[in-house]
Amino acid sequence: QVKLVESGGGLVQAGDSLRLSCAASIGTFSIYPMGWFRQAPGKEREFVAAISWSGGSTAYADSVKVRFTISVDNAKNTVYLQMNSLKPEDTAVYYCAAGAPRTAVVDRRPGSYDYWGQGTQVTVSS
């Protein structure tokens, strides 16, 4: 049974930092590409960041590039999203997702991910 559990969200002020974590119960964690997505009220779910199963490739949405960093700790079966210089427009529910095992391409499309967490709320006040 696959389970992804996000944590680390909260209410912060503009300019602050947060680190989101996603703990995975997913068998051999290291073979899965992982992604972070977010969804604001009234908007579609959008890509934030992704990392290949080897950890050698990453991708970021233009809106978060430089400010956000995705990383994995295979020993802890956990993927992280370090978010710096947060802006009010970063306010959303953040979801982690796991793609098909050993997928070489770092995919930005939500439909390419097979497993999803329940989400964690991030609210950035101005």
OpenMM code with the backbone's topology and positions (N, CA, C; nanometers):
from openmm import Vec3, app, unit

residues = "GLN VAL LYS LEU VAL GLU SER GLY GLY GLY LEU VAL GLN ALA GLY ASP SER LEU ARG LEU SER CYS ALA ALA SER ILE GLY THR PHE SER ILE TYR PRO MET GLY TRP PHE ARG GLN ALA PRO GLY LYS GLU ARG GLU PHE VAL ALA ALA ILE SER TRP SER GLY GLY SER THR ALA TYR ALA ASP SER VAL LYS VAL ARG PHE THR ILE SER VAL ASP ASN ALA LYS ASN THR VAL TYR LEU GLN MET ASN SER LEU LYS PRO GLU ASP THR ALA VAL TYR TYR CYS ALA ALA GLY ALA PRO ARG THR ALA VAL VAL ASP ARG ARG PRO GLY SER TYR ASP TYR TRP GLY GLN GLY THR GLN VAL THR VAL SER SER".split()
positions = [
    Vec3(0.0839, -0.1186, 0.0000),
    Vec3(0.0000, 0.0000, 0.0000),
    Vec3(0.0877, 0.1240, 0.0000),
    Vec3(0.0609, 0.2153, -0.0903),
    Vec3(0.1383, 0.3372, -0.1029),
    Vec3(0.0753, 0.4469, -0.0198),
    Vec3(0.1574, 0.5171, 0.0550),
    Vec3(0.1073, 0.6288, 0.1355),
    Vec3(0.2096, 0.7413, 0.1347),
    Vec3(0.1620, 0.8615, 0.1064),
    Vec3(0.2445, 0.9814, 0.1103),
    Vec3(0.1827, 1.0774, 0.2109),
    Vec3(0.2628, 1.1268, 0.3035),
    Vec3(0.2113, 1.2152, 0.4075),
    Vec3(0.2960, 1.3414, 0.4127),
    Vec3(0.2317, 1.4539, 0.3794),
    Vec3(0.3004, 1.5821, 0.3821),
    Vec3(0.2908, 1.6446, 0.5211),
    Vec3(0.3884, 1.7279, 0.5521),
    Vec3(0.3881, 1.8041, 0.6769),
    Vec3(0.4726, 1.9280, 0.6570),
    Vec3(0.4625, 2.0205, 0.7526),
    Vec3(0.5477, 2.1391, 0.7498),
    Vec3(0.4796, 2.2667, 0.7053),
    Vec3(0.3541, 2.2557, 0.6637),
    Vec3(0.2843, 2.3761, 0.6227),
    Vec3(0.2509, 2.4648, 0.7409),
    Vec3(0.2016, 2.5839, 0.7113),
    Vec3(0.1637, 2.6740, 0.8188),
    Vec3(0.1375, 2.8135, 0.7678),
    Vec3(0.1214, 2.9048, 0.8622),
    Vec3(0.0972, 3.0459, 0.8322),
    Vec3(0.2260, 3.1227, 0.8581),
    Vec3(0.2749, 3.1904, 0.7556),
    Vec3(0.3975, 3.2676, 0.7674),
    Vec3(0.3775, 3.4035, 0.7024),
    Vec3(0.4740, 3.4912, 0.7237),
    Vec3(0.4695, 3.6233, 0.6618),
    Vec3(0.5531, 3.6240, 0.5340),
    Vec3(0.5225, 3.7166, 0.4482),
    Vec3(0.5996, 3.7315, 0.3248),
    Vec3(0.7478, 3.7486, 0.3586),
    Vec3(0.8312, 3.6772, 0.2833),
    Vec3(0.9751, 3.6808, 0.3072),
    Vec3(1.0265, 3.5686, 0.3949),
    Vec3(0.9367, 3.5018, 0.4651),
    Vec3(0.9767, 3.3912, 0.5526),
    Vec3(1.0067, 3.2650, 0.4716),
    Vec3(1.0523, 3.1637, 0.5439),
    Vec3(1.0837, 3.0346, 0.4830),
    Vec3(1.0051, 2.9232, 0.5507),
    Vec3(0.9816, 2.8168, 0.4754),
    Vec3(0.9210, 2.6952, 0.5275),
    Vec3(0.9868, 2.5773, 0.4581),
    Vec3(0.9908, 2.4646, 0.5269),
    Vec3(1.0353, 2.3416, 0.4644),
    Vec3(0.9244, 2.2380, 0.4760),
    Vec3(0.8748, 2.1956, 0.3623),
    Vec3(0.7743, 2.0903, 0.3582),
    Vec3(0.8433, 1.9544, 0.3488),
    Vec3(0.7835, 1.8581, 0.4134),
    Vec3(0.8334, 1.7207, 0.4079),
    Vec3(0.7234, 1.6296, 0.3576),
    Vec3(0.7632, 1.5246, 0.2917),
    Vec3(0.6684, 1.4240, 0.2457),
    Vec3(0.7292, 1.2874, 0.2748),
    Vec3(0.6718, 1.2196, 0.3724),
    Vec3(0.7190, 1.0871, 0.4107),
    Vec3(0.6452, 0.9822, 0.3284),
    Vec3(0.7196, 0.8933, 0.2684),
    Vec3(0.6604, 0.7961, 0.1771),
    Vec3(0.6704, 0.6537, 0.2291),
    Vec3(0.5583, 0.5852, 0.2242),
    Vec3(0.5563, 0.4405, 0.2451),
    Vec3(0.5255, 0.3826, 0.1082),
    Vec3(0.6312, 0.3432, 0.0358),
    Vec3(0.6119, 0.3183, -0.1075),
    Vec3(0.7069, 0.2118, -0.1571),
    Vec3(0.7484, 0.1206, -0.0714),
    Vec3(0.8395, 0.0175, -0.1176),
    Vec3(0.9795, 0.0741, -0.1325),
    Vec3(1.0392, 0.0538, -0.2483),
    Vec3(1.1735, 0.1047, -0.2736),
    Vec3(1.1639, 0.2503, -0.3158),
    Vec3(1.1703, 0.3393, -0.2187),
    Vec3(1.1466, 0.4821, -0.2424),
    Vec3(1.2405, 0.5388, -0.3480),
    Vec3(1.3632, 0.4922, -0.3506),
    Vec3(1.4652, 0.5562, -0.4332),
    Vec3(1.4416, 0.5412, -0.5828),
    Vec3(1.3479, 0.4567, -0.6252),
    Vec3(1.3262, 0.4389, -0.7687),
    Vec3(1.2110, 0.5227, -0.8217),
    Vec3(1.1505, 0.6021, -0.7349),
    Vec3(1.0353, 0.6811, -0.7769),
    Vec3(1.0721, 0.8270, -0.7992),
    Vec3(1.0341, 0.8824, -0.9136),
    Vec3(1.0459, 1.0282, -0.9279),
    Vec3(0.9406, 1.0941, -0.8390),
    Vec3(0.9749, 1.2061, -0.7814),
    Vec3(0.8856, 1.2727, -0.6872),
    Vec3(0.8589, 1.4154, -0.7327),
    Vec3(0.7402, 1.4622, -0.7039),
    Vec3(0.7051, 1.5979, -0.7415),
    Vec3(0.6270, 1.6680, -0.6325),
    Vec3(0.6291, 1.7990, -0.6397),
    Vec3(0.5460, 1.8842, -0.5544),
    Vec3(0.4545, 1.9662, -0.6454),
    Vec3(0.3292, 1.9724, -0.6072),
    Vec3(0.2300, 2.0515, -0.6784),
    Vec3(0.1558, 2.1365, -0.5762),
    Vec3(0.0832, 2.2357, -0.6240),
    Vec3(0.0043, 2.3166, -0.5322),
    Vec3(-0.1264, 2.3569, -0.5995),
    Vec3(-0.2234, 2.3849, -0.5138),
    Vec3(-0.3542, 2.4260, -0.5634),
    Vec3(-0.4092, 2.5352, -0.4748),
    Vec3(-0.4311, 2.6507, -0.5341),
    Vec3(-0.4918, 2.7631, -0.4637),
    Vec3(-0.6428, 2.7588, -0.4852),
    Vec3(-0.7200, 2.8211, -0.3961),
    Vec3(-0.8662, 2.8206, -0.4110),
    Vec3(-0.9085, 2.8741, -0.5467),
    Vec3(-0.9948, 2.7996, -0.6137),
    Vec3(-1.0474, 2.8428, -0.7418),
    Vec3(-0.9535, 2.8245, -0.8587),
    Vec3(-0.8379, 2.7637, -0.8342),
    Vec3(-0.7410, 2.7451, -0.9413),
    Vec3(-0.7103, 2.5969, -0.9603),
    Vec3(-0.6555, 2.5640, -1.0752),
    Vec3(-0.6167, 2.4275, -1.1023),
    Vec3(-0.4874, 2.3930, -1.0295),
    Vec3(-0.4682, 2.2627, -1.0094),
    Vec3(-0.3435, 2.2179, -0.9487),
    Vec3(-0.2287, 2.2488, -1.0439),
    Vec3(-0.1208, 2.3034, -0.9903),
    Vec3(-0.0096, 2.3416, -1.0754),
    Vec3(0.1220, 2.2821, -1.0260),
    Vec3(0.2099, 2.2598, -1.1205),
    Vec3(0.3411, 2.2054, -1.0931),
    Vec3(0.4257, 2.3057, -1.0151),
    Vec3(0.5022, 2.2541, -0.9192),
    Vec3(0.5949, 2.3382, -0.8439),
    Vec3(0.7391, 2.2933, -0.8678),
    Vec3(0.7662, 2.1647, -0.8406),
    Vec3(0.9031, 2.1143, -0.8528),
    Vec3(0.8985, 1.9628, -0.8635),
    Vec3(1.0026, 1.9066, -0.9230),
    Vec3(1.0119, 1.7618, -0.9344),
    Vec3(1.1582, 1.7210, -0.9355),
    Vec3(1.1807, 1.5955, -0.8980),
    Vec3(1.3154, 1.5413, -0.8957),
    Vec3(1.3109, 1.4001, -0.9511),
    Vec3(1.4108, 1.3653, -1.0298),
    Vec3(1.4138, 1.2330, -1.0904),
    Vec3(1.4428, 1.1261, -0.9858),
    Vec3(1.4175, 1.0024, -1.0214),
    Vec3(1.4359, 0.8952, -0.9238),
    Vec3(1.5825, 0.8791, -0.8869),
    Vec3(1.6718, 0.9181, -0.9741),
    Vec3(1.8139, 0.9113, -0.9434),
    Vec3(1.8610, 1.0315, -0.8634),
    Vec3(1.7758, 1.1338, -0.8573),
    Vec3(1.8148, 1.2565, -0.7897),
    Vec3(1.9021, 1.3465, -0.8739),
    Vec3(1.9333, 1.3026, -0.9964),
    Vec3(2.0257, 1.3787, -1.0786),
    Vec3(1.9641, 1.4925, -1.1564),
    Vec3(1.8321, 1.4926, -1.1664),
    Vec3(1.7647, 1.5972, -1.2429),
    Vec3(1.6524, 1.6577, -1.1610),
    Vec3(1.6398, 1.7877, -1.1721),
    Vec3(1.5304, 1.8583, -1.1065),
    Vec3(1.4656, 1.9543, -1.2054),
    Vec3(1.3437, 1.9945, -1.1740),
    Vec3(1.2732, 2.0925, -1.2548),
    Vec3(1.1893, 2.1793, -1.1621),
    Vec3(1.1730, 2.3038, -1.2004),
    Vec3(1.0979, 2.3981, -1.1186),
    Vec3(1.0067, 2.4822, -1.2065),
    Vec3(0.8943, 2.5196, -1.1496),
    Vec3(0.8113, 2.6189, -1.2145),
    Vec3(0.8856, 2.7519, -1.2149),
    Vec3(0.8644, 2.8295, -1.3177),
    Vec3(0.9337, 2.9586, -1.3269),
    Vec3(0.9038, 3.0469, -1.2064),
    Vec3(0.7837, 3.0350, -1.1532),
    Vec3(0.7425, 3.1222, -1.0432),
    Vec3(0.8162, 3.0934, -0.9127),
    Vec3(0.8788, 2.9757, -0.9015),
    Vec3(0.9457, 2.9402, -0.7766),
    Vec3(1.0944, 2.9175, -0.7945),
    Vec3(1.1395, 2.9207, -0.9182),
    Vec3(1.2808, 2.8957, -0.9456),
    Vec3(1.3664, 2.9923, -0.8637),
    Vec3(1.4749, 2.9442, -0.8113),
    Vec3(1.5686, 3.0185, -0.7261),
    Vec3(1.5195, 3.0236, -0.5816),
    Vec3(1.3912, 3.0363, -0.5595),
    Vec3(1.3392, 3.0477, -0.4228),
    Vec3(1.3150, 2.9114, -0.3571),
    Vec3(1.2744, 2.8112, -0.4359),
    Vec3(1.2392, 2.6788, -0.3825),
    Vec3(1.3449, 2.5768, -0.4232),
    Vec3(1.3655, 2.4771, -0.3379),
    Vec3(1.4582, 2.3689, -0.3678),
    Vec3(1.3961, 2.2351, -0.3283),
    Vec3(1.3951, 2.1401, -0.4217),
    Vec3(1.3460, 2.0057, -0.3929),
    Vec3(1.4663, 1.9144, -0.3674),
    Vec3(1.4505, 1.8255, -0.2707),
    Vec3(1.5574, 1.7316, -0.2395),
    Vec3(1.4964, 1.6045, -0.1826),
    Vec3(1.5756, 1.4983, -0.1819),
    Vec3(1.5279, 1.3716, -0.1268),
    Vec3(1.6314, 1.3166, -0.0298),
    Vec3(1.5823, 1.2428, 0.0675),
    Vec3(1.6670, 1.1667, 0.1583),
    Vec3(1.6185, 1.0227, 0.1488),
    Vec3(1.6873, 0.9427, 0.0698),
    Vec3(1.6426, 0.8055, 0.0472),
    Vec3(1.6486, 0.7215, 0.1737),
    Vec3(1.7386, 0.7551, 0.2635),
    Vec3(1.7476, 0.6799, 0.3890),
    Vec3(1.6238, 0.7002, 0.4755),
    Vec3(1.5585, 0.8145, 0.4585),
    Vec3(1.4394, 0.8459, 0.5371),
    Vec3(1.3116, 0.8343, 0.4549),
    Vec3(1.3229, 0.7929, 0.3290),
    Vec3(1.2044, 0.7850, 0.2412),
    Vec3(1.1259, 0.9153, 0.2420),
    Vec3(1.1968, 1.0252, 0.2301),
    Vec3(1.1342, 1.1559, 0.2434),
    Vec3(1.1816, 1.2493, 0.1325),
    Vec3(1.0874, 1.3253, 0.0799),
    Vec3(1.1184, 1.4315, -0.0146),
    Vec3(1.0855, 1.5647, 0.0523),
    Vec3(1.1672, 1.6632, 0.0282),
    Vec3(1.1538, 1.7941, 0.0905),
    Vec3(1.1311, 1.9020, -0.0146),
    Vec3(1.0680, 2.0090, 0.0301),
    Vec3(1.0584, 2.1296, -0.0511),
    Vec3(1.0953, 2.2460, 0.0397),
    Vec3(1.2145, 2.2986, 0.0197),
    Vec3(1.2583, 2.4158, 0.0934),
    Vec3(1.2078, 2.5391, 0.0207),
    Vec3(1.1314, 2.6207, 0.0911),
    Vec3(1.0699, 2.7383, 0.0299),
    Vec3(1.1215, 2.8622, 0.0999),
    Vec3(1.1911, 2.9448, 0.0264),
    Vec3(1.2462, 3.0695, 0.0799),
    Vec3(1.1793, 3.1893, 0.0142),
    Vec3(1.1923, 3.3028, 0.0788),
    Vec3(1.1375, 3.4284, 0.0241),
    Vec3(0.9926, 3.4102, -0.0184),
    Vec3(0.9131, 3.3557, 0.0694),
    Vec3(0.7743, 3.3261, 0.0355),
    Vec3(0.6954, 3.4526, 0.0054),
    Vec3(0.6020, 3.4385, -0.0870),
    Vec3(0.5172, 3.5489, -0.1309),
    Vec3(0.3710, 3.5121, -0.1066),
    Vec3(0.2833, 3.6106, -0.0934),
    Vec3(0.1409, 3.5796, -0.0758),
    Vec3(0.0864, 3.4904, -0.1873),
    Vec3(0.1376, 3.5048, -0.3070),
    Vec3(0.0891, 3.4221, -0.4188),
    Vec3(0.1338, 3.2768, -0.4090),
    Vec3(0.2185, 3.2438, -0.3127),
    Vec3(0.2549, 3.1046, -0.2871),
    Vec3(0.1506, 3.0341, -0.2006),
    Vec3(0.0531, 3.1071, -0.1519),
    Vec3(-0.0508, 3.0488, -0.0682),
    Vec3(-0.1291, 2.9433, -0.1457),
    Vec3(-0.1339, 2.8226, -0.0913),
    Vec3(-0.2007, 2.7112, -0.1580),
    Vec3(-0.1912, 2.5877, -0.0693),
    Vec3(-0.2625, 2.4845, -0.1083),
    Vec3(-0.2401, 2.3518, -0.0521),
    Vec3(-0.1319, 2.2855, -0.1366),
    Vec3(-0.0303, 2.2352, -0.0693),
    Vec3(0.0832, 2.1739, -0.1374),
    Vec3(0.0734, 2.0227, -0.1259),
    Vec3(0.0899, 1.9561, -0.2397),
    Vec3(0.0801, 1.8107, -0.2474),
    Vec3(0.2106, 1.7517, -0.2973),
    Vec3(0.2507, 1.6410, -0.2393),
    Vec3(0.3604, 1.5666, -0.2997),
    Vec3(0.3013, 1.4493, -0.3774),
    Vec3(0.3778, 1.4035, -0.4746),
    Vec3(0.3306, 1.2980, -0.5625),
    Vec3(0.4472, 1.2108, -0.6058),
    Vec3(0.4165, 1.0857, -0.6326),
    Vec3(0.5171, 0.9905, -0.6798),
    Vec3(0.4782, 0.9416, -0.8183),
    Vec3(0.5762, 0.9353, -0.9065),
    Vec3(0.5505, 0.8915, -1.0432),
    Vec3(0.5821, 0.7445, -1.0616),
    Vec3(0.5808, 0.7022, -1.1856),
    Vec3(0.6089, 0.5621, -1.2177),
    Vec3(0.7551, 0.5302, -1.1875),
    Vec3(0.7830, 0.4120, -1.1350),
    Vec3(0.9203, 0.3765, -1.0993),
    Vec3(1.0178, 0.3893, -1.2154),
    Vec3(1.1339, 0.4408, -1.1860),
    Vec3(1.2462, 0.4524, -1.2798),
    Vec3(1.2120, 0.5322, -1.4048),
    Vec3(1.1179, 0.6238, -1.3918),
    Vec3(1.0878, 0.7120, -1.5042),
    Vec3(1.2015, 0.8103, -1.5216),
    Vec3(1.2588, 0.8144, -1.6407),
    Vec3(1.3774, 0.8965, -1.6617),
    Vec3(1.3456, 1.0449, -1.6692),
    Vec3(1.2286, 1.0774, -1.7236),
    Vec3(1.1948, 1.2173, -1.7473),
    Vec3(1.1368, 1.2799, -1.6210),
    Vec3(1.1778, 1.3999, -1.5902),
    Vec3(1.1186, 1.4758, -1.4809),
    Vec3(0.9945, 1.5437, -1.5369),
    Vec3(0.8794, 1.4958, -1.4967),
    Vec3(0.7541, 1.5365, -1.5600),
    Vec3(0.6829, 1.6446, -1.4809),
    Vec3(0.6290, 1.7437, -1.5516),
    Vec3(0.5567, 1.8527, -1.4883),
    Vec3(0.4054, 1.8313, -1.4887),
    Vec3(0.3599, 1.7245, -1.5505),
    Vec3(0.2164, 1.7039, -1.5655),
    Vec3(0.1602, 1.6237, -1.4488),
    Vec3(0.0572, 1.6763, -1.3814),
    Vec3(-0.0022, 1.6023, -1.2682),
    Vec3(-0.0484, 1.4628, -1.3069),
    Vec3(-0.0972, 1.4469, -1.4297),
    Vec3(-0.1471, 1.3172, -1.4724),
    Vec3(-0.0416, 1.2101, -1.4826),
    Vec3(0.0844, 1.2490, -1.4780),
    Vec3(0.1940, 1.1526, -1.4882),
    Vec3(0.2328, 1.0943, -1.3531),
    Vec3(0.1692, 1.1408, -1.2492),
    Vec3(0.2015, 1.0932, -1.1145),
    Vec3(0.0912, 1.0005, -1.0657),
    Vec3(0.1327, 0.8890, -1.0079),
    Vec3(0.0384, 0.7835, -0.9725),
    Vec3(-0.0131, 0.7930, -0.8295),
    Vec3(0.0663, 0.8492, -0.7422),
    Vec3(0.0314, 0.8509, -0.6003),
    Vec3(0.0409, 0.9930, -0.5466),
    Vec3(-0.0541, 1.0255, -0.4587),
    Vec3(-0.0625, 1.1610, -0.4060),
    Vec3(-0.0829, 1.1587, -0.2550),
    Vec3(-0.0280, 1.2620, -0.1903),
    Vec3(-0.0557, 1.2814, -0.0497),
    Vec3(-0.1840, 1.3599, -0.0307),
    Vec3(-0.2163, 1.3867, 0.0945),
    Vec3(-0.3418, 1.4551, 0.1262),
    Vec3(-0.3274, 1.6073, 0.1233),
    Vec3(-0.2044, 1.6553, 0.1188),
    Vec3(-0.1802, 1.7978, 0.1095),
    Vec3(-0.1536, 1.8650, 0.2433),
    Vec3(-0.0813, 1.9760, 0.2384),
    Vec3(-0.0561, 2.0572, 0.3572),
    Vec3(-0.0734, 2.2036, 0.3176),
    Vec3(-0.1412, 2.2788, 0.4029),
    Vec3(-0.1746, 2.4178, 0.3719),
    Vec3(-0.0569, 2.5097, 0.4016),
    Vec3(-0.0267, 2.5942, 0.3061),
    Vec3(0.0721, 2.7001, 0.3235),
    Vec3(0.0007, 2.8329, 0.3000),
    Vec3(0.0059, 2.9204, 0.3980),
    Vec3(-0.0561, 3.0512, 0.3876),
    Vec3(0.0495, 3.1574, 0.4149),
    Vec3(0.0642, 3.2483, 0.3196),
    Vec3(0.1642, 3.3544, 0.3311),
    Vec3(0.0911, 3.4878, 0.3387),
    Vec3(0.1072, 3.5567, 0.4488),
    Vec3(0.0413, 3.6857, 0.4673),
    Vec3(0.1344, 3.7980, 0.4221),
    Vec3(0.0730, 3.9046, 0.3754),
    Vec3(0.1519, 4.0179, 0.3249),
    Vec3(0.1878, 4.1145, 0.4360),
] * unit.nanometer
topology = app.Topology()
chain = topology.addChain("A")
for resn in residues:
    res = topology.addResidue(resn, chain)
    for name in ("N", "CA", "C"):
        topology.addAtom(name, app.Element.getBySymbol(name[0]), res)
